[in-house]
Amino acid sequence: QRALRDKPDLQGKVVLELTIAADGSVQRCEIISSELKDPELERKLAKHEEEPGTLAKALDELEAKDFISEPRVVASVLHQRAASSGALRVRQELQARGIAPQAVAEAVASLQETEVERATAVWRRRFDAPPADAKERAKQMRFLMARGFSGAVVSKVLRSDFDEAAQEQ
């Protein structure tokens, strides 16, 4: 339940193999296969499965009710990350969650139109002035690139701020 609250877009299937002792205690629990794409949650769920197959059945039911689906994962990641991250970071997160390559490409393409504006907004929240020297420029560039903005976008952001500062003087 907690994992679904934290990640409402969670989806996938987990197959477990349990070894149960004569007294009914679980001796061993091993994940045989998983489509859940969340290793931490799989590990946590494996501790609580009492009968083999119940976890997979529960996850299948959630998917059938459309509580977990790939489009919801994509929408959630875009909602959470788009304002503060570049397309490269969003792509990496979607790929890490095991989203289909076509869905990742579509999501990243939807971010491209606003990439410079979003990078500028992130830059303005962190820095109050254009870089004064090469060291400061490198710092600002690293800041934006670490957030997943491409080098070309970072250059446009810093160049546009120089242009604005020159026009004000």
Solvent accessible surface area in square Angstrom, and as a share of the most:
residue,aa,sasa,rsa
1,Q,165,0.73
2,R,168,0.61
3,A,23,0.18
4,L,43,0.22
5,R,169,0.62
6,D,96,0.50
7,K,71,0.30
8,P,59,0.37
9,D,3,0.01
10,L,12,0.06
11,Q,28,0.12
12,G,8,0.08
13,K,76,0.32
14,V,1,0.00
15,V,62,0.36
16,L,14,0.07
17,E,76,0.34
18,L,23,0.11
19,T,57,0.33
20,I,84,0.43
21,A,28,0.21
22,A,120,0.93
23,D,120,0.62
24,G,51,0.49
25,S,51,0.33
26,V,72,0.41
27,Q,118,0.52
28,R,100,0.37
29,C,44,0.26
30,E,82,0.37
31,I,58,0.29
32,I,92,0.47
33,S,57,0.37
34,S,45,0.29
35,E,97,0.44
36,L,3,0.01
37,K,84,0.36
38,D,14,0.07
39,P,104,0.65
40,E,95,0.43
41,L,15,0.08
42,E,15,0.07
43,R,126,0.46
44,K,84,0.36
45,L,43,0.22
46,A,11,0.09
47,K,140,0.59
48,H,137,0.61
49,E,12,0.05
50,E,139,0.63
51,E,110,0.49
52,P,84,0.53
53,G,38,0.36
54,T,58,0.33
55,L,17,0.09
56,A,14,0.11
57,K,131,0.55
58,A,45,0.35
59,L,9,0.04
60,D,60,0.31
61,E,82,0.37
62,L,39,0.19
63,E,86,0.39
64,A,91,0.70
65,K,130,0.55
66,D,85,0.44
67,F,106,0.44
68,I,0,0.00
69,S,18,0.12
70,E,45,0.20
71,P,98,0.61
72,R,95,0.35
73,V,6,0.03
74,V,19,0.11
75,A,60,0.47
76,S,20,0.13
77,V,0,0.00
78,L,38,0.19
79,H,158,0.71
80,Q,87,0.39
81,R,89,0.33
82,A,19,0.15
83,A,67,0.52
84,S,51,0.33
85,S,4,0.02
86,G,0,0.00
87,A,3,0.02
88,L,91,0.45
89,R,89,0.33
90,V,0,0.00
91,R,85,0.31
92,Q,119,0.53
93,E,30,0.14
94,L,0,0.00
95,Q,103,0.46
96,A,82,0.64
97,R,50,0.18
98,G,31,0.30
99,I,11,0.06
100,A,41,0.32
101,P,116,0.73
102,Q,120,0.54
103,A,23,0.18
104,V,4,0.02
105,A,50,0.39
106,E,100,0.45
107,A,5,0.04
108,V,5,0.03
109,A,59,0.46
110,S,67,0.43
111,L,12,0.06
112,Q,96,0.42
113,E,149,0.67
114,T,63,0.37
115,E,7,0.03
116,V,48,0.28
117,E,111,0.50
118,R,27,0.10
119,A,0,0.00
120,T,24,0.14
121,A,42,0.33
122,V,7,0.04
123,W,4,0.01
124,R,120,0.44
125,R,155,0.57
126,R,124,0.45
127,F,18,0.08
128,D,146,0.75
129,A,50,0.39
130,P,43,0.27
131,P,12,0.08
132,A,101,0.78
133,D,82,0.43
134,A,84,0.65
135,K,166,0.70
136,E,52,0.24
137,R,70,0.26
138,A,39,0.30
139,K,87,0.37
140,Q,2,0.01
141,M,52,0.23
142,R,150,0.55
143,F,30,0.12
144,L,0,0.00
145,M,95,0.43
146,A,58,0.45
147,R,80,0.29
148,G,8,0.07
149,F,2,0.01
150,S,36,0.23
151,G,31,0.30
152,A,69,0.54
153,V,17,0.10
154,V,0,0.00
155,S,27,0.17
156,K,98,0.42
157,V,0,0.00
158,L,0,0.00
159,R,128,0.47
160,S,41,0.26
161,D,7,0.04
162,F,72,0.30
163,D,81,0.42
164,E,71,0.32
165,A,29,0.23
166,A,67,0.52
167,Q,151,0.67
168,E,148,0.66
169,Q,188,0.84
